[in-house]
């Protein structure tokens, strides 16, 4: 599907997350689109407010749990400067409800959206259209009705620190390698793959290993392996090379499902 870029000046984004893997991955992913520019990043809420006041972004992507000033504490100051999308691993109902109460315009949980969905959500946020992960809506209603409050915490994220050395390279590879594969084989069958499995399979075909795929998609390596197992079953393949051959069409002749 063609990229639906907004007209006018680039959409200016500030990314606030204490994990360098997430910051680098988001910068590479968002920066691959000509209508989006990551103008600043921050490792905690205090720095996010300070940098937002300096650069005046159009959109802020904000983590919840960060050292020092966490995301929820910084929210009121940030929402006075720009629309804020919570982009985090924190999915507790009380956290989600409190973020929305404090002015967040959207809430996405890592692993529950595709790269195109994130790009659309960022663009929509500037236009005043919020996005919330579908799995959170019921929890938000329940916690809000009960008046549950949030207690700040500095627990670590469930992010594999091992992927830090490869995140920049893998994220760039995603935009330059995976997309051309789609263009080279426009009539490629879907094999019954979900949108996330298509995304993972394209990254496999571009040469990424599990660690790089996890960093690029902001999911764990265990989740990547689960996706690959399902992909191999649907492609009737027992190895990466066989799956790639079927995916790119080089093994179609003489193959029947």
SEGU-878881 format. One record per residue (C-alpha): residue number from 1; chain; x, y, z. Coordinates in pm, 1 decimal. Layout:
% SEGU-878881
NODE / NUM / A / X / Y / Z
...
END
This chain:
% SEGU-878881
NODE / 1 / A / 0.0 / 0.0 / 0.0
NODE / 2 / A / 151.0 / 338.9 / -92.4
NODE / 3 / A / 274.9 / 566.3 / 179.2
NODE / 4 / A / 13.7 / 834.2 / 249.2
NODE / 5 / A / 239.3 / 1124.7 / 342.8
NODE / 6 / A / 98.9 / 1450.6 / 466.9
NODE / 7 / A / 147.3 / 1764.5 / 262.7
NODE / 8 / A / 325.9 / 2067.1 / 403.7
NODE / 9 / A / 627.5 / 2080.8 / 635.6
NODE / 10 / A / 756.9 / 1758.7 / 797.1
NODE / 11 / A / 582.4 / 1636.3 / 1109.0
NODE / 12 / A / 827.2 / 1704.4 / 1394.2
NODE / 13 / A / 851.9 / 1427.7 / 1655.4
NODE / 14 / A / 1018.2 / 1406.7 / 1995.4
NODE / 15 / A / 1088.8 / 1054.5 / 2127.1
NODE / 16 / A / 1121.2 / 1005.9 / 2503.7
NODE / 17 / A / 1236.3 / 661.1 / 2618.8
NODE / 18 / A / 1521.6 / 555.1 / 2845.2
NODE / 19 / A / 1603.1 / 249.4 / 2631.9
NODE / 20 / A / 1854.2 / 325.8 / 2354.1
NODE / 21 / A / 1722.6 / 34.4 / 2145.6
NODE / 22 / A / 1374.4 / 183.3 / 2130.5
NODE / 23 / A / 1499.7 / 538.4 / 2067.4
NODE / 24 / A / 1727.9 / 430.5 / 1782.7
NODE / 25 / A / 1466.9 / 203.2 / 1630.0
NODE / 26 / A / 1197.9 / 470.9 / 1636.2
NODE / 27 / A / 1432.8 / 733.5 / 1494.7
NODE / 28 / A / 1523.8 / 504.9 / 1203.2
NODE / 29 / A / 1167.4 / 394.0 / 1141.7
NODE / 30 / A / 1009.9 / 740.1 / 1155.3
NODE / 31 / A / 1298.7 / 908.3 / 975.9
NODE / 32 / A / 1255.0 / 677.1 / 676.3
NODE / 33 / A / 940.8 / 875.1 / 586.8
NODE / 34 / A / 1004.6 / 1212.7 / 418.8
NODE / 35 / A / 708.6 / 1378.4 / 589.8
NODE / 36 / A / 831.4 / 1288.2 / 941.3
NODE / 37 / A / 1136.8 / 1422.0 / 1123.0
NODE / 38 / A / 1261.5 / 1316.4 / 1467.8
NODE / 39 / A / 1384.5 / 1649.0 / 1601.5
NODE / 40 / A / 1488.6 / 1538.4 / 1951.9
NODE / 41 / A / 1499.7 / 1247.6 / 2194.0
NODE / 42 / A / 1508.3 / 1224.4 / 2571.6
NODE / 43 / A / 1587.5 / 960.3 / 2832.8
NODE / 44 / A / 1340.8 / 1076.7 / 3098.9
NODE / 45 / A / 1040.5 / 1301.1 / 3152.2
NODE / 46 / A / 1232.2 / 1602.7 / 3277.1
NODE / 47 / A / 1454.4 / 1607.6 / 2968.4
NODE / 48 / A / 1149.8 / 1554.2 / 2746.0
NODE / 49 / A / 974.9 / 1863.8 / 2882.8
NODE / 50 / A / 1290.1 / 2072.5 / 2849.6
NODE / 51 / A / 1356.2 / 1962.3 / 2491.6
NODE / 52 / A / 992.7 / 1997.7 / 2390.7
NODE / 53 / A / 998.2 / 2357.8 / 2512.7
NODE / 54 / A / 1310.6 / 2420.5 / 2304.9
NODE / 55 / A / 1214.5 / 2251.7 / 1976.9
NODE / 56 / A / 832.2 / 2267.2 / 1988.0
NODE / 57 / A / 754.1 / 1927.1 / 1826.4
NODE / 58 / A / 422.1 / 1847.5 / 1660.9
NODE / 59 / A / 399.4 / 1512.9 / 1841.1
NODE / 60 / A / 565.9 / 1354.9 / 2145.2
NODE / 61 / A / 609.7 / 977.5 / 2179.7
NODE / 62 / A / 645.5 / 906.6 / 2550.8
NODE / 63 / A / 740.4 / 601.5 / 2755.1
NODE / 64 / A / 588.6 / 545.5 / 3099.7
NODE / 65 / A / 867.4 / 407.3 / 3317.6
NODE / 66 / A / 1191.5 / 602.8 / 3300.1
NODE / 67 / A / 1454.7 / 687.4 / 3564.2
NODE / 68 / A / 1415.5 / 1018.8 / 3741.3
NODE / 69 / A / 1098.6 / 1184.5 / 3615.1
NODE / 70 / A / 872.4 / 918.4 / 3465.6
NODE / 71 / A / 635.8 / 966.5 / 3173.7
NODE / 72 / A / 315.7 / 1013.7 / 3371.5
NODE / 73 / A / 474.7 / 1276.2 / 3594.1
NODE / 74 / A / 593.5 / 1466.3 / 3287.0
NODE / 75 / A / 264.2 / 1438.6 / 3098.5
NODE / 76 / A / 94.8 / 1762.0 / 3213.1
NODE / 77 / A / 399.1 / 1967.5 / 3116.5
NODE / 78 / A / 432.1 / 1794.8 / 2780.9
NODE / 79 / A / 65.3 / 1812.1 / 2682.8
NODE / 80 / A / 82.9 / 2188.7 / 2727.7
NODE / 81 / A / 340.0 / 2190.6 / 2447.4
NODE / 82 / A / 226.4 / 1918.4 / 2202.3
NODE / 83 / A / -4.7 / 1617.1 / 2162.8
NODE / 84 / A / 142.2 / 1315.7 / 2342.8
NODE / 85 / A / 121.2 / 949.9 / 2241.7
NODE / 86 / A / 220.2 / 699.7 / 2508.2
NODE / 87 / A / 441.8 / 439.5 / 2337.1
NODE / 88 / A / 539.8 / 184.1 / 2596.9
NODE / 89 / A / 547.7 / -172.3 / 2724.8
NODE / 90 / A / 332.3 / -71.6 / 3024.4
NODE / 91 / A / -21.8 / -202.7 / 2973.6
NODE / 92 / A / -157.3 / -203.7 / 3330.7
NODE / 93 / A / -515.3 / -66.7 / 3331.6
NODE / 94 / A / -443.7 / 187.5 / 3603.7
NODE / 95 / A / -142.1 / 320.7 / 3413.8
NODE / 96 / A / -337.9 / 352.8 / 3090.2
NODE / 97 / A / -629.8 / 526.5 / 3261.4
NODE / 98 / A / -400.0 / 766.3 / 3445.1
NODE / 99 / A / -211.6 / 853.8 / 3126.6
NODE / 100 / A / -535.8 / 945.5 / 2952.6
NODE / 101 / A / -656.3 / 1137.3 / 3258.5
NODE / 102 / A / -336.3 / 1340.8 / 3256.6
NODE / 103 / A / -382.2 / 1439.4 / 2894.9
NODE / 104 / A / -228.1 / 1171.4 / 2671.6
NODE / 105 / A / -393.7 / 1176.6 / 2329.5
NODE / 106 / A / -316.5 / 813.1 / 2251.4
NODE / 107 / A / -168.6 / 495.0 / 2394.3
NODE / 108 / A / 11.7 / 217.7 / 2201.6
NODE / 109 / A / 173.0 / -92.1 / 2351.0
NODE / 110 / A / 490.6 / -227.5 / 2188.6
NODE / 111 / A / 424.8 / -553.6 / 2008.0
NODE / 112 / A / 58.6 / -471.1 / 1939.3
NODE / 113 / A / 104.3 / -264.8 / 1624.2
NODE / 114 / A / 283.1 / -287.4 / 1291.9
NODE / 115 / A / 524.9 / -27.8 / 1159.6
NODE / 116 / A / 267.5 / 115.1 / 913.1
NODE / 117 / A / 11.5 / 137.6 / 1194.4
NODE / 118 / A / 256.2 / 336.6 / 1405.5
NODE / 119 / A / 327.5 / 577.7 / 1120.5
NODE / 120 / A / -46.0 / 629.2 / 1066.3
NODE / 121 / A / -102.6 / 683.1 / 1439.2
NODE / 122 / A / 170.8 / 948.0 / 1454.8
NODE / 123 / A / 25.3 / 1132.9 / 1157.3
NODE / 124 / A / -327.2 / 1106.0 / 1295.2
NODE / 125 / A / -219.5 / 1246.4 / 1629.8
NODE / 126 / A / -115.9 / 1577.5 / 1473.7
NODE / 127 / A / -460.1 / 1593.9 / 1314.2
NODE / 128 / A / -631.7 / 1538.2 / 1648.2
NODE / 129 / A / -723.0 / 1172.7 / 1590.2
NODE / 130 / A / -608.1 / 960.2 / 1887.1
NODE / 131 / A / -509.2 / 593.8 / 1865.1
NODE / 132 / A / -531.7 / 341.6 / 2149.4
NODE / 133 / A / -427.4 / -23.0 / 2131.8
NODE / 134 / A / -754.0 / -221.2 / 2093.3
NODE / 135 / A / -662.0 / -454.9 / 2378.6
NODE / 136 / A / -665.5 / -162.6 / 2623.7
NODE / 137 / A / -1010.1 / -14.3 / 2570.3
NODE / 138 / A / -1198.8 / -242.6 / 2810.1
NODE / 139 / A / -930.7 / -202.6 / 3076.7
NODE / 140 / A / -950.9 / 175.4 / 3046.9
NODE / 141 / A / -1327.6 / 174.3 / 3102.1
NODE / 142 / A / -1306.6 / -54.5 / 3405.0
NODE / 143 / A / -1017.1 / 122.9 / 3577.5
NODE / 144 / A / -1168.3 / 465.8 / 3515.4
NODE / 145 / A / -1500.1 / 362.7 / 3666.8
NODE / 146 / A / -1323.0 / 225.3 / 3973.7
NODE / 147 / A / -1109.1 / 534.4 / 4019.7
NODE / 148 / A / -785.8 / 332.6 / 4028.9
NODE / 149 / A / -478.9 / 550.5 / 4081.4
NODE / 150 / A / -125.2 / 508.7 / 3955.9
NODE / 151 / A / 179.3 / 457.3 / 4175.0
NODE / 152 / A / 504.8 / 559.5 / 3998.5
NODE / 153 / A / 748.2 / 277.8 / 3939.4
NODE / 154 / A / 1088.1 / 249.4 / 3776.7
NODE / 155 / A / 1067.6 / -115.4 / 3676.4
NODE / 156 / A / 1272.7 / -207.1 / 3375.1
NODE / 157 / A / 1121.1 / -276.5 / 3034.9
NODE / 158 / A / 1099.2 / -623.0 / 2883.4
NODE / 159 / A / 1348.7 / -528.9 / 2614.3
NODE / 160 / A / 1642.5 / -746.2 / 2516.6
NODE / 161 / A / 1953.0 / -536.2 / 2579.0
NODE / 162 / A / 2154.2 / -760.9 / 2348.2
NODE / 163 / A / 2000.2 / -595.9 / 2041.8
NODE / 164 / A / 2152.0 / -254.7 / 2109.5
NODE / 165 / A / 2455.8 / -294.4 / 1876.7
NODE / 166 / A / 2241.9 / -385.5 / 1576.5
NODE / 167 / A / 1932.3 / -168.1 / 1609.2
NODE / 168 / A / 2044.5 / 119.4 / 1389.6
NODE / 169 / A / 2165.4 / -109.7 / 1112.5
NODE / 170 / A / 1861.6 / -336.6 / 1127.9
NODE / 171 / A / 1610.5 / -51.8 / 1129.5
NODE / 172 / A / 1773.2 / 107.1 / 824.5
NODE / 173 / A / 1781.1 / -229.8 / 651.3
NODE / 174 / A / 1409.7 / -261.4 / 706.8
NODE / 175 / A / 1324.6 / 50.6 / 509.0
NODE / 176 / A / 1577.7 / -13.8 / 230.2
NODE / 177 / A / 1553.6 / -390.6 / 193.3
NODE / 178 / A / 1211.5 / -517.8 / 299.0
NODE / 179 / A / 1011.3 / -268.3 / 92.0
NODE / 180 / A / 1192.1 / -343.9 / -238.8
NODE / 181 / A / 1116.7 / -711.6 / -190.7
NODE / 182 / A / 746.6 / -628.3 / -203.7
NODE / 183 / A / 792.7 / -432.9 / -525.5
NODE / 184 / A / 998.4 / -704.4 / -695.6
NODE / 185 / A / 727.7 / -967.4 / -651.4
NODE / 186 / A / 393.4 / -779.7 / -672.4
NODE / 187 / A / 200.5 / -1100.8 / -745.4
NODE / 188 / A / 347.6 / -1288.7 / -450.9
NODE / 189 / A / 85.0 / -1502.2 / -274.1
NODE / 190 / A / 12.2 / -1421.8 / 87.1
NODE / 191 / A / 14.5 / -1790.4 / 194.3
NODE / 192 / A / -240.1 / -1702.4 / 462.6
NODE / 193 / A / 12.1 / -1496.9 / 662.8
NODE / 194 / A / -110.6 / -1225.7 / 898.4
NODE / 195 / A / 10.4 / -867.8 / 849.6
NODE / 196 / A / 269.3 / -913.7 / 1125.7
NODE / 197 / A / 387.1 / -1242.3 / 975.0
NODE / 198 / A / 422.6 / -1073.1 / 635.7
NODE / 199 / A / 634.7 / -807.0 / 805.1
NODE / 200 / A / 856.0 / -1066.5 / 975.1
NODE / 201 / A / 888.9 / -1274.3 / 657.5
NODE / 202 / A / 998.8 / -970.2 / 457.5
NODE / 203 / A / 1266.4 / -902.0 / 718.4
NODE / 204 / A / 1380.8 / -1265.8 / 704.3
NODE / 205 / A / 1406.0 / -1237.0 / 326.9
NODE / 206 / A / 1610.3 / -916.6 / 363.2
NODE / 207 / A / 1871.0 / -1112.8 / 560.1
NODE / 208 / A / 1794.6 / -1018.2 / 920.1
NODE / 209 / A / 1849.0 / -1259.0 / 1207.1
NODE / 210 / A / 1601.7 / -1301.2 / 1495.4
NODE / 211 / A / 1774.9 / -1043.2 / 1711.7
NODE / 212 / A / 1760.0 / -778.2 / 1440.6
NODE / 213 / A / 1396.2 / -856.2 / 1363.0
NODE / 214 / A / 1308.8 / -821.6 / 1732.5
NODE / 215 / A / 1476.9 / -479.7 / 1748.4
NODE / 216 / A / 1316.4 / -358.8 / 1428.2
NODE / 217 / A / 963.6 / -469.5 / 1523.3
NODE / 218 / A / 998.9 / -379.4 / 1893.5
NODE / 219 / A / 910.1 / -732.4 / 2003.4
NODE / 220 / A / 1098.6 / -1001.3 / 2195.3
NODE / 221 / A / 1309.6 / -1268.8 / 2029.1
NODE / 222 / A / 1070.2 / -1529.1 / 2170.1
NODE / 223 / A / 782.8 / -1360.7 / 1987.6
NODE / 224 / A / 991.1 / -1355.0 / 1669.0
NODE / 225 / A / 1050.0 / -1729.7 / 1700.8
NODE / 226 / A / 678.0 / -1790.7 / 1748.8
NODE / 227 / A / 603.8 / -1591.5 / 1432.8
NODE / 228 / A / 869.1 / -1783.3 / 1239.2
NODE / 229 / A / 728.4 / -2120.3 / 1348.4
NODE / 230 / A / 385.1 / -2019.8 / 1220.0
NODE / 231 / A / 534.7 / -1879.7 / 898.4
NODE / 232 / A / 727.4 / -2200.7 / 827.9
NODE / 233 / A / 409.0 / -2404.9 / 880.3
NODE / 234 / A / 210.2 / -2186.2 / 640.0
NODE / 235 / A / 486.7 / -2185.6 / 378.5
NODE / 236 / A / 542.4 / -2562.8 / 420.8
NODE / 237 / A / 910.2 / -2488.9 / 485.2
NODE / 238 / A / 1159.7 / -2632.1 / 729.6
NODE / 239 / A / 1437.2 / -2373.1 / 696.2
NODE / 240 / A / 1493.8 / -2002.8 / 638.7
NODE / 241 / A / 1630.7 / -2057.8 / 288.5
NODE / 242 / A / 1332.8 / -2271.3 / 186.8
NODE / 243 / A / 1088.3 / -2016.4 / 329.1
NODE / 244 / A / 1263.1 / -1731.7 / 145.2
NODE / 245 / A / 1252.6 / -1925.6 / -181.2
NODE / 246 / A / 880.2 / -1985.4 / -148.3
NODE / 247 / A / 818.5 / -1626.2 / -35.1
NODE / 248 / A / 1003.3 / -1471.1 / -327.1
NODE / 249 / A / 849.5 / -1708.1 / -579.4
NODE / 250 / A / 1160.8 / -1899.3 / -682.7
NODE / 251 / A / 1022.5 / -2231.7 / -558.7
NODE / 252 / A / 665.1 / -2208.5 / -684.2
NODE / 253 / A / 693.4 / -2442.6 / -980.9
NODE / 254 / A / 609.1 / -2800.2 / -894.4
NODE / 255 / A / 490.2 / -2705.4 / -545.7
NODE / 256 / A / 139.5 / -2790.1 / -437.8
NODE / 257 / A / -8.2 / -2721.5 / -98.4
END
